[in-house]
Every structure is written in C-alpha cells, then in structure tokens.
Amino acid sequence: MKTRIITPDDTAGMLAAAETLRHGGLVAFPTETVYGLGGNALDPAAAAKIYEAKGRPSDNPLIIHVNSIDEAALYCEVCDLYERLYRHFLPGPLTVILPKRDNIPSEVTAGLDTVAVRIPSHPVARKLISLSGIPVAAPSANSSGRPSPTTALHVAEDLIGRIDFIIDGGSCDFGLESTIVKPEGNNRLTVLRPGAVTPEMLSKVCDEVTLAPSVTGFFRGTTPEAPGMKYRHYAPNLPVVILDGSGKEIENFLSDKTNFGFLCFDEDMDIFQDRDDVVAISMGGCSDYAAQAHRLFDCLRHFDEVEGIDTIYARMPRRDGVSLAVFNRLVKAAGMDIRKL
C-alpha cells in the first residue's frame, strides 16, 4: 500500500482523505493529544483494518471521535453528567465511556455494550470529521505497544505502507492521550486513564472522582473498558526501569552501571556529562509537568535511535495533576518495573 502524506491546507488532499474514510480506508491525523489512526466507526471492516495495521489486540476497544454532543447522542446514550462534562471540558482532551447505540458495531467496542466517545478540539481533526460526515474510530497512530506518535514523522516510522493517508499537522499540543472517564450514576466518575483533564479538575464538576486501580498498577480484570488499561503500552524497544529516589540516590545507584540511557529532568543533565557510555535525555524541568507530558513519547522514541545502550533508567514522576498522566504512561512503558532507592 502506498501511504499519501498531505498537509491540512491541501484542500483536494483533505477531501480525498475524508472520502477514503467514508469508504473504509485509514487516515492518520493530528489531535491536541497525539496522532490518531482513523477509520469509519460505522464499518466493522474498517475497525478490523485498524487492528491489523497497528497489530492491536482485538479486546482493546477503540475511541470514536465526533464534533458535538448532538453527534455523540447519535451513537451513545448521553446522561446528565456527560452534559456537565461537555459544558466544562469539551471540545478537548476528554473521553467518556457511555452506553452505545446499535449503530456502533461490536468490532469497534471490542464486544462491550459501551463506547468511548471523544470530541477533539484540534482544528484538523474537527475538519476531517466534518468532511467525512461520519464518526471516526481512532486509537493512537502507532504500532501497538510503541510510544504514541506526537508528530507525523512518528506515524510514518510505524505505519508507512500500512495506511492510506497521513495528515501532517505538526507537533501535538499536549503529547499524551486523552483522559478517559466512566460515569457511575449522576455524580461519580471513575478515571480509567489520566490525561490533560486531571482528577482535580474533574472534581469541580463531580462530587466523587476515583482512580481505577490500573491507573497506577496492573490491570486485574479480563476485558478492558478503555484503551491503555490492560497491556504494556508506550514502550520503546529497550527495557525501561523507573528509579524512585533523590538525584543523589539515583547517581549512586547508577555509578557502577554502564551503557544506559537516562530519562531525566533538566536539573539532572549534568550528572553524567563526563561519561561517554551514558545518554541523558531530559523530559523537562522537575516542576514543568506540561513539558514532561509534551516530551515523554518523543524522548522514549529517541532512545531507540541511540546505539550502544541496553537499558533506559527513568526518573519517577509525581502522581498528581498533569504529572499523574506522565506517571501512568511511564509505568506502563516500564511494565511496572520500579526500583525504590
């Protein structure tokens, strides 16, 4: 398959991409979070193509993307709590799990009777949805398990020759996937995956906000209700080990290690500056959580391009606010390998 790469200002290309979506093809496109791999959410065959292109397990449900709450109501049962979330956070990086309508095939939801619904704010994503005239099923546009793509180059690295179009809209704003929540009644939310919309923000519109155990630990169920819960995700080719300790403790722990990558904060960049066998890459300042989110996947991908290292050691992020999302992605990439120093 030849993959066509276009830009959002290519009117004819955008129309062709939308037409391809309508007829069962696959289009990668930018969102405010990461790049998505879009297919027709009403077409079971298109969903199968998404799973095949990514090498994605078939029990990992997809997210459908629409442009408004009125469109969402065509494909799911909208509740009062969802309407409140819509008024406060949407369009934006929030996905909500709701009971699905019969027009959404089970292939999209991995057999579940619920569907994950997202209303993106990115203008290119919204334009593509509008031009196609369909709900767009879209997981991240990467090979399954790899760090999610935040640029069109990342998409091409994983999926060139497997999909029809890549829309190059530049670097994504946030850099981590959307927050996923499931309403439990009219005043309770369970966070299934953290993101830019934090639990602290959600608690201002909902009395009770809880974290699913899989946010900070292993998935213990059978069928995941949302993407990113069950499997090792976001992982580079090298093993990742998270170090939970102070800068000095980390320096001491790594003093006798050789040939490793160090995913660190800006403040740590000079620790191993005199060693040729260490490659240090910063994901941002220790208190710059937005930068950490924006850079994390790009940093993890960059280590795959480095020769001569066999392990990536990473600084432990915080577990509140936006940094909870950074922590969640990093522990998934590490397969929960955390060393307490």
C-alpha positions in Angstrom: 0.0 0.0 0.0 1.3 3.5 -0.8 0.7 6.0 2.0 0.0 9.5 0.9 1.2 12.3 3.2 -0.7 15.6 3.0 -1.0 18.9 4.9 -4.2 20.4 6.2 -4.1 23.2 3.7 -4.2 20.8 0.8 -7.9 21.1 0.1 -8.0 18.3 -2.5 -6.0 16.0 -0.3 -8.2 16.6 2.7 -11.3 15.8 0.6 -9.6 12.7 -0.7 -8.7 11.6 2.9 -12.3 12.2 4.0 -13.6 10.1 1.0 -11.2 7.4 1.9 -12.5 7.3 5.5 -16.1 7.0 4.3 -15.2 4.0 2.1 -13.3 2.0 4.7 -9.8 3.3 4.4 -7.4 4.5 7.2 -6.2 8.1 7.8 -3.8 9.2 10.5 -4.5 12.8 11.7 -3.3 15.1 14.4 -5.3 15.9 17.6 -4.5 18.1 20.6 -3.2 14.9 22.4 -1.5 12.5 20.0 -2.0 11.5 16.4 -4.9 9.2 15.8 -5.4 6.4 13.3 -8.9 7.0 11.9 -11.4 4.6 10.3 -15.2 4.6 9.8 -16.7 3.9 13.2 -19.8 2.5 11.5 -17.9 0.0 9.4 -16.8 -3.3 11.1 -14.3 -3.9 8.3 -12.7 -0.6 8.9 -12.3 -1.4 12.6 -10.6 -4.7 11.6 -8.2 -2.8 9.4 -7.2 -0.5 12.3 -6.4 -3.5 14.5 -4.5 -5.2 11.7 -2.4 -2.0 10.8 -1.5 -1.5 14.4 -1.1 -5.1 15.4 -3.5 -4.3 18.2 -5.2 -6.9 20.4 -8.8 -7.2 19.4 -10.1 -6.9 23.0 -8.7 -3.4 23.3 -11.6 -1.1 22.4 -11.4 1.9 20.1 -12.5 5.5 20.7 -15.0 7.2 18.4 -14.4 10.9 17.5 -17.3 13.3 16.8 -17.7 17.1 16.7 -20.5 17.8 19.1 -22.7 16.5 21.8 -25.6 16.2 19.3 -23.4 14.0 17.2 -22.4 12.0 20.2 -26.1 11.4 21.0 -26.5 9.6 17.7 -24.1 6.9 18.8 -24.4 6.7 22.6 -26.8 7.4 25.4 -26.0 10.8 26.8 -26.5 11.4 30.5 -26.7 14.5 32.7 -23.2 14.1 33.9 -21.9 13.9 30.4 -23.7 17.1 29.6 -21.9 18.8 32.6 -18.6 17.4 31.4 -19.3 18.8 27.9 -20.0 22.3 29.2 -16.8 22.4 31.2 -14.2 20.4 29.1 -15.4 19.8 25.6 -14.3 20.0 22.9 -11.0 18.9 24.4 -8.8 16.0 25.6 -11.5 14.1 27.5 -13.1 10.7 26.5 -16.2 9.4 28.2 -17.4 5.8 28.3 -21.2 5.7 27.7 -23.8 3.0 26.7 -23.5 2.5 23.0 -26.3 2.6 20.4 -26.8 -0.3 18.0 -25.3 1.6 15.0 -21.8 1.3 16.6 -20.6 -2.2 15.7 -19.2 -4.5 18.4 -15.9 -4.7 16.5 -15.3 -1.0 17.5 -16.1 -1.6 21.2 -14.3 -5.0 21.5 -17.7 -6.6 22.2 -18.6 -4.2 25.0 -22.0 -2.6 25.3 -20.3 0.8 26.0 -18.4 3.1 23.6 -15.6 5.6 24.3 -16.6 9.0 22.9 -14.3 11.9 22.3 -14.9 15.4 20.9 -11.5 16.7 20.0 -10.6 20.4 19.9 -7.8 20.2 17.2 -9.0 22.1 14.1 -7.6 19.5 11.7 -9.3 16.6 13.5 -12.5 18.5 13.5 -12.2 19.4 9.8 -11.6 15.8 8.9 -14.6 14.6 10.9 -16.8 17.3 9.3 -15.6 16.5 5.8 -16.1 12.8 6.2 -19.6 13.1 7.8 -19.1 10.0 9.9 -17.9 9.2 13.5 -14.2 8.4 13.3 -12.9 5.4 15.3 -9.3 6.3 16.2 -6.7 4.8 18.5 -3.2 6.3 18.5 -1.5 6.1 15.1 1.4 3.8 16.2 2.3 0.2 16.2 0.6 -1.4 19.2 2.6 -1.1 22.4 5.0 1.6 21.0 5.2 5.1 22.3 2.3 7.1 20.9 3.1 9.5 18.0 3.1 13.2 18.5 4.4 14.1 15.0 3.7 12.9 11.5 7.2 11.5 11.4 6.4 9.2 14.3 3.4 7.9 12.5 5.4 7.3 9.3 8.0 5.4 11.3 5.4 2.9 12.5 2.7 2.8 9.8 4.1 3.9 6.4 2.8 1.5 3.8 0.1 0.2 6.1 -2.4 3.0 5.9 -3.8 5.3 3.1 -3.1 8.8 4.4 -1.1 10.7 7.0 -2.2 14.3 7.6 0.9 16.2 8.8 -0.4 18.9 11.2 2.8 19.4 13.1 3.5 18.6 16.7 0.6 17.8 19.0 0.0 20.3 21.8 -0.3 18.1 24.9 1.6 15.0 23.9 -0.3 12.3 25.9 -3.6 10.6 25.1 -6.9 12.0 26.4 -8.2 11.4 29.9 -10.8 8.6 29.9 -13.6 8.6 32.5 -16.7 6.4 33.1 -19.7 7.9 34.8 -21.1 5.9 37.7 -24.5 7.4 38.3 -25.0 11.2 38.1 -22.3 12.4 40.5 -19.5 9.9 40.3 -16.7 9.3 37.8 -14.0 6.7 37.6 -10.8 7.7 35.8 -9.7 4.8 33.6 -6.8 6.7 32.0 -5.4 10.1 33.2 -4.6 12.9 30.9 -4.7 16.7 30.5 -8.1 16.9 32.2 -6.9 16.0 35.7 -8.9 14.4 38.6 -8.6 17.7 40.4 -10.3 19.5 37.5 -13.0 16.8 37.3 -13.7 17.0 41.0 -15.0 20.6 40.4 -17.9 19.3 38.4 -18.5 15.9 40.0 -18.7 15.1 43.8 -16.8 11.8 43.6 -13.8 11.1 41.4 -11.9 7.9 41.8 -9.0 6.3 40.0 -9.2 2.8 38.5 -6.5 0.6 40.1 -4.9 0.1 36.6 -4.0 3.9 36.5 -1.2 3.3 39.0 -0.8 -0.5 38.9 -1.5 -3.7 36.9 -4.8 -4.4 35.2 -6.6 -7.1 37.2 -9.7 -7.7 35.1 -10.4 -9.7 32.0 -11.8 -7.2 29.4 -10.5 -3.6 29.5 -13.2 -0.9 29.4 -10.9 1.6 27.7 -7.6 1.8 25.8 -4.4 1.8 27.7 -5.6 -0.3 30.7 -4.6 -3.9 30.1 -1.4 -4.2 28.1 2.2 -2.9 28.3 2.0 0.3 26.3 4.0 3.3 25.2 7.2 1.2 25.3 10.5 1.8 23.4 12.4 -1.3 22.2 14.7 -1.2 25.2 13.6 -2.1 28.7 12.7 0.8 31.0 13.4 0.9 34.7 11.9 3.7 36.9 14.1 5.0 39.7 12.2 6.3 42.8 14.7 8.4 44.7 16.6 11.7 45.0 19.1 12.8 42.5 22.0 11.8 44.7 20.4 8.3 45.4 20.0 7.9 41.6 23.6 9.0 40.9 24.9 6.4 43.5 22.7 3.6 42.1 23.9 4.2 38.5 27.5 4.8 39.4 28.5 1.2 38.6 26.1 0.8 35.6 27.4 1.1 32.0 25.9 1.7 28.6 22.5 3.1 29.6 20.0 5.8 28.8 18.9 8.2 31.4 15.4 9.8 31.1 15.7 12.7 33.5 14.7 16.2 34.4 16.6 19.3 33.2 18.2 19.6 36.6 19.8 16.2 36.2 21.5 16.7 32.8 25.0 17.4 34.2 25.1 14.3 36.5 26.8 12.0 33.8 28.1 14.7 31.5 31.7 13.3 31.7 30.7 9.7 30.7 30.6 8.6 27.1 28.6 5.5 27.8 25.6 7.3 29.2 22.9 9.1 27.0 20.9 11.5 29.0 17.7 13.0 27.6 15.5 15.4 29.5 11.7 15.4 29.5 11.6 18.9 31.1 12.1 20.6 34.4 11.2 18.7 37.6 8.3 21.0 38.1 7.3 21.6 34.5 4.7 18.9 34.2 3.3 20.2 30.8 6.8 19.9 29.3 7.1 16.4 30.6 3.8 15.4 29.1 4.7 17.0 25.8 8.2 15.5 25.5 7.8 12.0 27.1 6.9 9.9 24.0 9.4 11.8 21.8 12.1 11.1 24.4 11.3 7.4 24.5 11.3 7.1 20.7 14.7 9.0 20.6 16.3 6.3 22.8 15.5 3.7 20.1 17.8 5.7 17.7 20.8 5.6 20.0 23.3 2.8 19.6 25.3 1.3 22.4 22.8 1.4 25.3 20.9 -1.6 26.6 18.6 -0.1 29.3 16.7 3.1 29.9 16.6 4.3 33.5 14.0 6.9 34.2 13.2 9.5 36.9 10.0 8.8 38.8 7.3 11.5 38.0 4.9 12.9 40.5 1.4 11.3 40.8 -0.9 14.4 40.9 -2.3 16.8 38.4 -1.0 16.5 34.9 2.0 14.6 36.1 -0.3 11.7 37.0 -0.6 11.1 33.3 3.1 11.1 32.8 3.5 8.6 35.7 0.8 6.4 34.2 2.4 6.3 30.7 5.9 5.8 32.1 5.0 2.9 34.4 3.1 1.2 31.5 6.2 1.6 29.4 8.3 0.1 32.2 6.0 -2.8 32.8 5.7 -1.6 36.4 9.5 -2.1 36.9 10.1 0.5 39.7 13.2 0.5 41.9 12.8 2.2 45.3 16.2 3.7 46.2 
